[in-house]
Amino acid sequence: MDTGIHRHDTRNSRTQTPTGAQAQTASQALRLTMHSIRLGRTMNKPAQSRKTFAPRVLAAVITAAGVAVTAPASAARIGSTPQFPVGITMGSPTGALPPVPGLWLIDKGSFQGADSVNAYGQRTGTTTTVWTNNAQLMWVPGFKVLGAQYAAFVRNLGAVNITLKTPTGLTSQHSGLPDTEIIPANLSWKLSQHLYFDAELGIYLKDGDYKNQPHRLNIGQNATTYEPNFSLSYLDDNWQLTAHALFDINGWNHDAGYVNGEKVGYRNGTTFDLDYTLFHKTGHWSYGVVGYFLRQISNDKGPAELNGGKPEQYAAGIGTQYDFGKVKLMGTYTHDYHARNIGQKDMLIVYLSVKAL
């Protein structure tokens, strides 16, 4: 979600007219997974591979933030980013659902500043700035399925603004809507007094802002993505420990770019993301360590000219939350300590959760 921003680049600048590294770089620069997440257009050598982290973000609620490109057929398409905005669920006890029925509105705003790095972690000179605001709806009806508490979500309801600057001085800016994520079934089991396990399947629709035009920053992916999620949370009066793992299984984008003047399709490989939280609770306050890990774990399918390198990054930071009762307010800050083929970023997320009904 994914958000983002998670990522991170402007997600899909894909005009892939292989007329030279400079044109590709500019285009690549245009994009950042949320992410995921990234942008790029220099796709010849590893050192040119850029994936500026782009925001796909938004995932609202809990996932709204925004996002964040060799070997042939082994990496994410230039100008594309993971659908899930990496880090978007940091601070949240995603293994457990609210204990009472209701409808929750979760809104997340994020800011990300990123430097595109290549396969060796070297800066390419392209930078991205991403602002996102997203909302998510969570419905907990109060019944169980297979012994688990049931919920349904709609995520990635919001907007993303991306500004990209290339080493040649080209600046591009674009605002748009991300791909909506539908979660028809979320199941949370209480394994013991303090331990919870959650599983869900999310589906990203192809309804985000996307056009196959040169030097355009795209927010949507133009491909359906399936996202199985698994969370484990330990909750007691003093501590919240959560690990949230997921896989983005991407479909085909049949309008991914042009190679030798012909329109081509592309399918990004599957990515793995892990968000983690270790919070200590004192009264209404919670605070502690947060972070995430992202890696592409399978090969791409499509023309080698569009291959932008497998993204990889991990980050750590801090977070704090205040619980007002029906309203919760949280903030997190993270820094990428390791990044490859993506935007190496600093990210700030502000989270607001309100019980609407």
Backbone torsions as a table, in degrees:
resi	resn	phi	psi	omega
1	MET	NA	71.4	-65.2
2	ASP	160.8	63.4	-43.4
3	THR	156.1	151.7	-118.7
4	GLY	44.4	-144.4	-21.4
5	ILE	-157.8	-4.0	-94.3
6	HIS	-99.5	-164.4	173.8
7	ARG	111.0	NA	NA
8	HIS	NA	106.6	176.4
9	ASP	-162.9	-174.2	176.4
10	THR	-81.1	107.5	-160.7
11	ARG	-45.9	-47.4	-176.9
12	ASN	-139.7	82.1	174.3
13	SER	-95.4	103.4	-174.7
14	ARG	-124.9	77.0	165.8
15	THR	-109.4	101.3	-172.7
16	GLN	-100.0	63.7	176.2
17	THR	-88.6	102.2	-174.8
18	PRO	-66.4	74.4	179.3
19	THR	-108.2	7.7	179.5
20	GLY	147.3	156.1	-177.5
21	ALA	-63.4	-32.3	-177.1
22	GLN	-66.7	-45.0	179.3
23	ALA	-64.0	-39.6	-179.5
24	GLN	-66.4	-38.1	-178.4
25	THR	-64.9	-43.2	-179.5
26	ALA	-60.7	-45.3	-178.6
27	SER	-65.4	-41.1	-177.9
28	GLN	-63.7	-39.6	-179.4
29	ALA	-58.6	-21.1	-177.1
30	LEU	-79.9	22.3	-172.8
31	ARG	-143.2	-97.8	-28.8
32	LEU	-69.5	NA	NA
33	THR	NA	NA	NA
34	MET	NA	-114.0	-118.8
35	HIS	171.0	NA	NA
36	SER	NA	NA	NA
37	ILE	NA	149.9	-148.5
38	ARG	175.7	173.0	-167.3
39	LEU	-144.3	158.5	172.4
40	GLY	166.3	167.2	173.7
41	ARG	-155.4	3.5	177.4
42	THR	-95.3	93.9	-174.3
43	MET	-112.7	43.7	-179.4
44	ASN	-101.2	-65.1	-176.6
45	LYS	-106.6	161.0	179.5
46	PRO	-53.4	-38.6	-176.7
47	ALA	-67.8	-18.3	-179.6
48	GLN	-98.8	-8.5	-176.1
49	SER	-66.5	117.7	-179.0
50	ARG	-127.7	141.0	179.6
51	LYS	-136.8	50.1	-172.7
52	THR	-35.2	133.3	-171.3
53	PHE	-68.6	124.5	-175.2
54	ALA	-115.5	162.8	-174.8
55	PRO	-92.7	114.7	166.7
56	ARG	-110.5	-5.5	163.0
57	VAL	-8.8	-159.1	177.9
58	LEU	85.0	-28.1	-167.9
59	ALA	-35.9	57.4	170.0
60	ALA	13.8	-127.5	171.6
61	VAL	-27.0	134.9	172.4
62	ILE	43.7	-0.8	-179.4
63	THR	-161.1	44.8	-172.7
64	ALA	-109.0	31.7	-170.3
65	ALA	-112.1	165.8	176.5
66	GLY	-78.4	142.0	-164.0
67	VAL	-86.4	162.0	-173.5
68	ALA	-119.5	NA	NA
69	VAL	NA	NA	NA
70	THR	NA	135.5	-179.0
71	ALA	-102.4	145.3	-178.2
72	PRO	-57.0	141.5	173.7
73	ALA	52.5	39.6	179.1
74	SER	-141.8	11.8	-176.4
75	ALA	-150.1	174.0	-178.2
76	ALA	-72.2	145.8	179.8
77	ARG	-61.9	140.4	178.9
78	ILE	-54.9	135.2	178.6
79	GLY	81.1	11.9	179.4
80	SER	-118.8	161.7	-179.8
81	THR	-142.9	159.0	177.2
82	PRO	-58.9	144.6	-179.8
83	GLN	-65.9	-41.9	-176.9
84	PHE	-75.3	127.2	177.0
85	PRO	-74.0	104.2	-176.1
86	VAL	-53.7	137.5	177.6
87	GLY	85.4	-1.7	-172.8
88	ILE	-69.8	-22.5	-179.6
89	THR	-100.5	7.2	177.7
90	MET	-58.2	138.3	179.4
91	GLY	89.2	-17.5	-177.1
92	SER	-96.7	136.6	177.3
93	PRO	-79.7	72.1	-170.7
94	THR	-67.0	-11.4	177.2
95	GLY	-74.9	-20.5	-175.9
96	ALA	-121.1	143.9	174.3
97	LEU	-97.5	161.5	176.0
98	PRO	-55.7	141.5	-175.7
99	PRO	-74.0	-12.6	-178.4
100	VAL	-119.5	149.9	179.0
101	PRO	-65.1	155.1	177.0
102	GLY	159.1	179.4	177.1
103	LEU	-118.0	124.9	-178.3
104	TRP	-112.2	140.6	171.3
105	LEU	-108.7	124.0	-179.8
106	ILE	-120.4	125.8	-179.4
107	ASP	-122.9	134.8	177.9
108	LYS	-129.7	130.2	173.1
109	GLY	-113.3	142.3	-178.2
110	SER	-141.0	155.2	172.2
111	PHE	-129.9	133.4	179.2
112	GLN	-134.7	134.2	172.7
113	GLY	-121.2	124.0	-171.6
114	ALA	-133.7	148.3	170.4
115	ASP	-110.6	123.1	179.0
116	SER	-65.9	134.2	178.1
117	VAL	-125.4	154.0	-178.1
118	ASN	-93.3	-164.6	-176.0
119	ALA	-67.3	-13.8	179.6
120	TYR	-105.4	4.3	-178.7
121	GLY	82.4	10.0	179.8
122	GLN	-86.7	139.6	179.1
123	ARG	-69.3	137.8	-178.9
124	THR	-92.6	-12.7	-177.8
125	GLY	99.7	-10.3	177.6
126	THR	-89.2	135.5	178.5
127	THR	-126.6	151.8	176.6
128	THR	-132.9	144.5	172.4
129	THR	-123.2	127.7	-174.8
130	VAL	-129.4	128.1	172.4
131	TRP	-114.7	135.5	178.1
132	THR	-137.7	151.2	170.4
133	ASN	-142.3	121.0	-176.1
134	ASN	-139.2	155.8	179.2
135	ALA	-126.3	156.3	178.4
136	GLN	-140.1	142.5	175.6
137	LEU	-109.0	131.2	178.7
138	MET	-123.1	122.8	-179.9
139	TRP	-112.3	121.5	177.2
140	VAL	-116.0	101.5	-174.0
141	PRO	-76.0	-20.0	177.6
142	GLY	99.0	10.6	175.8
143	PHE	-117.7	169.5	-176.5
144	LYS	-113.8	152.0	175.4
145	VAL	-131.7	123.2	-178.5
146	LEU	56.8	34.0	179.3
147	GLY	80.5	2.9	-177.8
148	ALA	-111.7	149.0	173.6
149	GLN	-68.5	137.5	-174.6
150	TYR	-104.8	145.2	173.3
151	ALA	-151.0	162.8	175.3
152	ALA	-135.9	149.6	-175.7
153	PHE	-132.9	153.0	162.1
154	VAL	-127.3	123.3	-174.5
155	ARG	-124.7	171.7	177.4
156	ASN	68.3	39.9	177.3
157	LEU	-99.8	96.8	-175.9
158	GLY	179.3	-151.9	-177.5
159	ALA	-145.0	155.4	179.9
160	VAL	-130.5	139.5	173.7
161	ASN	-122.8	126.5	-176.8
162	ILE	-124.2	134.6	172.2
163	THR	-122.2	126.7	-177.3
164	LEU	-124.0	135.0	178.5
165	LYS	-124.0	131.6	-178.7
166	THR	-101.2	164.4	179.3
167	PRO	-61.3	-23.3	-178.8
168	THR	-85.0	-0.3	178.6
169	GLY	96.5	-1.3	178.4
170	LEU	-72.1	130.5	176.8
171	THR	-119.8	130.4	178.2
172	SER	-127.3	143.9	178.7
173	GLN	-139.5	141.5	-179.9
174	HIS	-155.9	144.8	174.2
175	SER	-122.7	145.1	-179.9
176	GLY	-172.9	-177.7	-178.5
177	LEU	-99.7	143.8	177.4
178	PRO	-86.2	174.1	174.9
179	ASP	-71.0	132.2	178.5
180	THR	-73.1	140.0	176.3
181	GLU	-110.4	129.5	177.6
182	ILE	-110.5	128.6	175.8
183	ILE	-119.2	94.7	-176.7
184	PRO	-71.4	-22.5	-178.2
185	ALA	-147.6	121.0	173.1
186	ASN	-123.6	125.1	-176.9
187	LEU	-119.8	129.4	-179.4
188	SER	-124.1	120.7	179.2
189	TRP	-102.9	138.4	172.0
190	LYS	-92.5	107.4	-174.4
191	LEU	-81.9	-31.0	178.7
192	SER	-156.4	-170.5	-176.6
193	GLN	-58.6	-33.7	-174.8
194	HIS	-123.0	-2.6	-172.7
195	LEU	-111.2	131.9	-177.6
196	TYR	-130.1	143.3	176.9
197	PHE	-127.3	135.0	-175.7
198	ASP	-129.1	140.7	176.0
199	ALA	-136.2	142.9	178.9
200	GLU	-156.1	163.5	174.3
201	LEU	-127.3	119.9	177.5
202	GLY	-103.6	150.6	178.7
203	ILE	-130.5	119.8	176.5
204	TYR	-88.9	126.4	179.2
205	LEU	-85.2	160.4	179.3
206	LYS	-92.0	55.7	-176.0
207	ASP	-115.8	7.7	-179.6
208	GLY	-80.8	172.8	-178.3
209	ASP	-71.5	115.2	-177.5
210	TYR	-154.3	130.9	171.6
211	LYS	-146.2	136.0	179.4
212	ASN	-83.4	83.8	179.4
213	GLN	-132.6	149.7	-179.5
214	PRO	-60.6	139.4	173.5
215	HIS	57.2	30.9	179.7
216	ARG	-104.3	136.5	176.0
217	LEU	-87.9	118.1	-179.6
218	ASN	-104.7	143.1	178.6
219	ILE	-96.7	-39.5	178.7
220	GLY	-82.6	169.8	-177.4
221	GLN	-106.5	-15.7	-177.4
222	ASN	57.9	34.3	178.2
223	ALA	-154.8	143.8	176.1
224	THR	-78.3	135.1	179.7
225	THR	-125.3	133.7	175.8
226	TYR	-103.7	135.9	-171.1
227	GLU	-133.8	90.7	172.1
228	PRO	-73.5	133.6	-178.0
229	ASN	-122.2	145.6	176.5
230	PHE	-141.7	130.8	-178.5
231	SER	-132.3	145.7	174.7
232	LEU	-129.5	125.0	-178.6
233	SER	-128.2	136.7	171.0
234	TYR	-109.9	122.5	-176.4
235	LEU	-131.1	125.0	170.4
236	ASP	-140.8	-167.6	-175.0
237	ASP	-68.0	-20.2	-173.9
238	ASN	-117.0	-18.8	-172.1
239	TRP	-136.6	149.9	168.2
240	GLN	-132.6	115.1	177.2
241	LEU	-120.4	122.6	-176.5
242	THR	-137.6	137.8	170.6
243	ALA	-124.8	125.6	-178.4
244	HIS	-121.1	113.0	-178.1
245	ALA	-113.2	145.2	178.8
246	LEU	-155.0	162.1	177.2
247	PHE	-125.7	133.5	172.0
248	ASP	-101.5	110.7	-179.6
249	ILE	-102.1	106.9	-169.0
250	ASN	-89.9	144.5	173.6
251	GLY	-92.5	-173.0	-178.2
252	TRP	-82.7	136.9	165.6
253	ASN	-99.2	109.2	-175.1
254	HIS	-86.3	5.7	177.5
255	ASP	-134.9	54.8	-169.6
256	ALA	-85.7	-19.5	-177.5
257	GLY	159.9	-167.1	-179.2
258	TYR	-128.1	137.3	174.8
259	VAL	-128.6	121.7	-177.5
260	ASN	55.2	36.1	176.5
261	GLY	82.8	-0.7	-178.6
262	GLU	-111.4	138.7	178.3
263	LYS	-68.2	137.6	-178.0
264	VAL	-131.0	160.8	174.5
265	GLY	-103.8	164.5	-179.5
266	TYR	-154.5	145.3	176.8
267	ARG	-129.4	115.4	177.7
268	ASN	-69.1	149.4	176.2
269	GLY	-70.5	166.9	179.4
270	THR	-71.0	138.4	176.0
271	THR	-112.2	151.5	176.5
272	PHE	-117.4	134.9	179.2
273	ASP	-131.5	142.0	175.4
274	LEU	-133.4	117.5	172.3
275	ASP	-102.5	139.5	-179.3
276	TYR	-134.6	154.0	-178.3
277	THR	-142.4	136.3	171.2
278	LEU	-134.2	99.0	-176.7
279	PHE	-113.5	140.6	170.5
280	HIS	-104.2	135.9	-176.7
281	LYS	-106.6	132.6	176.4
282	THR	-136.3	103.5	-176.3
283	GLY	64.5	-128.0	179.2
284	HIS	-84.9	-6.5	-176.8
285	TRP	-96.4	145.9	169.1
286	SER	-133.7	145.0	-179.2
287	TYR	-159.5	157.5	179.6
288	GLY	161.4	-149.3	-172.5
289	VAL	-105.4	139.0	176.0
290	VAL	-134.4	165.5	177.4
291	GLY	177.5	-178.4	180.0
292	TYR	-156.3	164.6	177.1
293	PHE	-139.5	135.3	179.0
294	LEU	-134.2	138.4	174.3
295	ARG	-154.9	139.4	171.6
296	GLN	-82.2	129.3	-170.9
297	ILE	-114.1	-3.4	176.4
298	SER	-136.6	163.8	-176.0
299	ASN	-79.3	157.2	175.9
300	ASP	-82.2	169.3	172.6
301	LYS	-131.3	122.8	-178.4
302	GLY	150.1	-179.6	-178.3
303	PRO	-59.9	138.8	179.2
304	ALA	-61.7	-27.7	-178.9
305	GLU	-63.0	-22.5	-178.1
306	LEU	-99.0	4.7	-175.7
307	ASN	-79.0	124.7	-175.2
308	GLY	-111.6	6.6	179.4
309	GLY	96.5	145.3	179.7
310	LYS	-75.1	123.3	179.1
311	PRO	-74.3	146.9	177.5
312	GLU	-154.8	137.0	177.2
313	GLN	-163.7	151.5	168.4
314	TYR	-141.2	150.4	-173.8
315	ALA	-142.9	159.8	175.2
316	ALA	-143.8	155.4	-179.9
317	GLY	-172.9	-157.5	-176.1
318	ILE	-128.2	159.2	178.1
319	GLY	-151.1	157.6	176.3
320	THR	-148.7	150.7	-178.4
321	GLN	-141.6	145.6	173.0
322	TYR	-122.8	129.9	-177.4
323	ASP	-102.1	111.1	179.3
324	PHE	-89.3	-5.8	-175.0
325	GLY	117.5	-95.9	177.0
326	LYS	-81.0	-10.0	-179.7
327	VAL	-124.7	136.3	175.9
328	LYS	-126.6	137.1	179.5
329	LEU	-124.2	129.6	-175.7
330	MET	-141.0	151.1	174.6
331	GLY	-138.3	143.8	176.5
332	THR	-134.9	148.9	174.1
333	TYR	-133.0	131.6	179.7
334	THR	-135.6	156.6	175.6
335	HIS	-129.7	135.2	176.7
336	ASP	-77.2	115.0	178.2
337	TYR	-90.3	-13.1	178.8
338	HIS	-149.1	133.1	178.8
339	ALA	-153.7	142.5	176.6
340	ARG	-141.9	132.5	176.3
341	ASN	54.5	43.9	-176.2
342	ILE	-164.1	-176.7	175.5
343	GLY	-91.5	121.0	177.1
344	GLN	-84.0	117.7	-164.6
345	LYS	-131.3	164.1	162.6
346	ASP	-109.9	138.3	-174.1
347	MET	-137.1	134.4	175.8
348	LEU	-119.8	127.9	179.0
349	ILE	-125.0	133.5	174.2
350	VAL	-115.6	130.0	-170.3
351	TYR	-123.2	131.4	177.2
352	LEU	-128.9	125.5	179.2
353	SER	-120.9	128.8	-177.3
354	VAL	-131.8	132.4	173.4
355	LYS	-80.7	107.2	-174.4
356	ALA	-80.8	-37.2	-178.7
357	LEU	-137.7	NA	NA
